[in-house]
Amino acid sequence: MSKLSFLSRNALKYRVSLFDPIRWMPSRSFSSVGEQQEPVSDSFYESSEGAAYGRLTGFGRNTLKTDIIHFLEGCDLSTSDVKFEYNNNFNPISMMLRFPSQSSYDAALRQTTRKGRLYKLDKISSGQWDITESHDGRTVLIQGIPSNAVREDIERFLSGCNFDPKSFRFISRNAIQNTVKAVAVRVATGLEAVNFQIRKNRSLCFNVPVTVRVLQ
């Protein structure tokens, strides 16, 4: 075989190998569906915010939960997210607020500033929220009961109201002329508490007019 024929045959093999379709086909086209990688989810857009808690002060004695919810409109609060904090004489001293997120708390903080700082809002921990008793509008407070009234007199005053006898809490304080009492008692529902207040406020207990209000 001549040297020229040998070189020509090798050149032909080289050209064929350059255009071999199997050799130049991308290898990933032969991978099975199961071998393909799953798309990686981006956790950057997943919200990790939890509830945020605040203590509101500066409101009046007759302020309702709904007043604050309307004042902080757009902050996603419901009545179950508001607790009143009372002192030993059941006078309100602050409100505990539970916001669904930190951004809701920040929005409430901006609103208290923008609306003239009528109230003061401070950040608190979830533990402070947990230890604050929730009355849920189901506790009635009877004030001005004369000192010589006994439990049976109070139960007669509560006649017709579905109350829990184990929930009685008595408060005594010194007035100018006499020692008067207050009693807090739990009733079945919030509606019953409101109806009891309407029917019994300024009624007589042991021949003395008493006041009735609902603890929120």
C-alpha positions in Angstrom: 0.0 0.0 0.0 1.3 3.4 -0.9 2.0 6.0 1.7 -0.5 8.3 0.0 -3.3 5.8 0.2 -2.6 5.3 3.9 -2.8 9.0 4.6 -6.0 9.4 2.7 -7.7 6.6 4.6 -6.8 8.1 7.9 -8.0 11.5 6.9 -11.4 10.1 6.0 -11.8 8.3 9.4 -11.0 11.6 11.1 -13.7 13.5 9.2 -16.3 10.8 10.0 -15.5 10.9 13.7 -15.9 14.7 13.7 -19.5 14.4 12.6 -20.5 11.3 14.6 -24.0 12.4 15.9 -23.9 10.0 18.8 -20.5 11.2 19.9 -21.6 14.9 19.9 -25.1 14.5 21.4 -25.3 16.1 24.9 -25.0 13.4 27.5 -27.9 14.7 29.7 -30.4 13.9 27.0 -30.0 10.2 28.0 -30.7 10.8 31.7 -34.0 9.4 33.0 -36.7 11.6 34.5 -35.9 10.2 38.0 -32.3 11.4 37.7 -33.2 15.0 36.9 -32.6 17.4 39.8 -35.6 18.9 41.6 -35.8 22.7 41.6 -34.5 24.2 44.8 -37.1 26.3 46.7 -36.1 29.8 47.7 -36.9 30.2 51.4 -36.1 33.9 51.2 -39.8 34.6 50.4 -41.2 32.3 53.2 -42.3 34.5 56.1 -40.9 33.4 59.5 -42.6 36.1 61.5 -44.5 35.2 64.7 -46.8 37.1 67.0 -45.6 40.3 68.6 -46.9 41.7 71.9 -47.4 45.2 73.2 -48.7 47.1 76.3 -51.0 50.1 75.6 -51.5 52.8 78.2 -53.1 56.2 78.3 -56.7 55.2 77.7 -59.7 56.2 79.8 -61.6 54.0 82.3 -64.6 53.5 80.0 -62.5 52.6 76.9 -63.7 49.4 75.2 -61.7 46.8 73.3 -63.5 47.7 70.1 -62.4 51.4 70.6 -58.7 50.3 70.4 -59.3 47.9 67.6 -60.9 50.7 65.6 -58.1 53.1 66.5 -55.6 50.6 65.3 -57.5 49.8 62.2 -55.5 47.8 59.7 -53.3 46.1 62.4 -55.3 42.8 62.2 -56.5 42.8 65.9 -59.6 41.1 67.1 -61.2 41.1 70.6 -59.4 37.9 71.5 -56.1 39.7 70.9 -56.8 42.3 73.6 -56.6 41.8 77.3 -57.2 44.4 80.0 -54.7 44.5 82.9 -56.4 45.5 86.2 -55.0 46.4 89.6 -56.2 44.9 92.8 -59.2 47.2 92.9 -60.1 46.2 89.3 -59.2 49.6 87.8 -57.8 49.2 84.3 -54.1 50.2 84.1 -53.1 48.9 80.7 -54.1 46.8 77.7 -52.1 43.8 76.5 -52.2 43.5 72.7 -51.3 40.5 70.6 -50.3 41.3 67.0 -50.1 38.6 64.3 -46.7 39.7 63.2 -43.9 42.2 63.9 -45.0 44.3 60.9 -48.5 44.6 62.4 -46.9 45.9 65.7 -44.8 48.3 63.8 -47.9 49.6 61.9 -49.6 50.1 65.3 -46.6 52.0 66.6 -46.7 54.3 63.6 -50.4 54.9 64.0 -50.1 55.9 67.7 -47.5 58.5 66.7 -49.4 59.7 63.6 -52.7 60.2 65.5 -51.3 62.5 68.1 -49.8 60.1 70.7 -53.1 59.6 72.5 -51.8 56.3 73.7 -48.4 54.8 74.5 -47.4 51.5 73.1 -44.5 49.5 74.5 -43.1 46.1 73.4 -43.6 43.2 75.9 -42.8 39.5 75.9 -45.2 36.7 75.2 -44.8 35.7 78.9 -46.4 38.9 80.0 -49.3 38.3 77.7 -49.7 34.7 79.1 -49.8 35.7 82.7 -52.5 38.4 82.2 -55.9 37.1 83.1 -58.5 37.3 80.3 -62.0 38.2 81.5 -63.5 38.0 78.0 -66.3 40.3 79.0 -67.8 37.6 81.2 -66.8 39.0 84.6 -69.2 41.5 86.3 -68.0 43.8 89.1 -70.5 44.9 91.7 -69.3 48.0 93.6 -70.7 49.9 96.5 -72.0 46.9 98.5 -72.4 47.9 102.2 -70.1 46.3 104.7 -72.9 44.5 106.5 -74.0 42.6 103.4 -73.2 38.9 103.4 -72.7 36.4 100.6 -76.4 35.4 100.6 -77.4 39.1 100.0 -75.1 39.2 97.0 -76.4 35.9 95.6 -80.0 37.3 95.9 -78.8 40.3 94.0 -77.5 38.0 91.3 -80.8 36.1 91.1 -81.8 35.3 87.5 -78.1 35.4 86.3 -76.2 32.2 85.5 -73.1 32.8 87.5 -70.3 30.6 88.8 -70.4 30.6 92.7 -66.8 29.4 92.9 -65.6 32.6 91.1 -66.6 35.1 93.8 -63.8 37.6 94.6 -64.3 40.1 97.4 -62.7 43.5 97.7 -62.9 45.8 100.7 -61.8 49.4 100.8 -62.2 52.3 103.3 -64.6 55.1 102.3 -65.1 58.3 104.2 -68.1 57.2 106.2 -68.2 53.4 105.8 -66.3 50.4 104.5 -67.8 49.4 101.2 -67.2 46.2 99.3 -66.9 45.1 95.7 -67.4 41.7 94.3 -66.2 40.2 91.0 -68.1 37.2 89.7 -67.9 35.2 86.5 -71.1 34.6 84.5 -71.9 32.2 81.6 -71.5 34.5 78.6 -70.5 38.0 77.6 -74.1 38.7 76.5 -75.4 37.7 79.9 -72.9 40.0 81.6 -74.0 42.9 79.5 -77.7 42.2 80.1 -77.0 41.9 83.8 -75.3 45.3 83.8 -78.2 46.9 82.0 -80.8 45.4 84.4 -78.9 45.8 87.7 -76.8 48.9 87.5 -77.8 51.4 90.2 -80.2 48.8 91.7 -80.5 48.2 95.5 -78.4 45.7 97.3 -79.2 45.6 101.0 -81.1 48.9 100.5 -78.0 50.5 99.0 -77.7 51.4 95.3 -74.7 49.7 93.7 -72.9 50.0 90.4 -72.3 47.1 88.0 -69.8 47.1 85.2 -68.3 44.4 83.0 -64.6 43.6 83.1 -63.2 43.1 79.7 
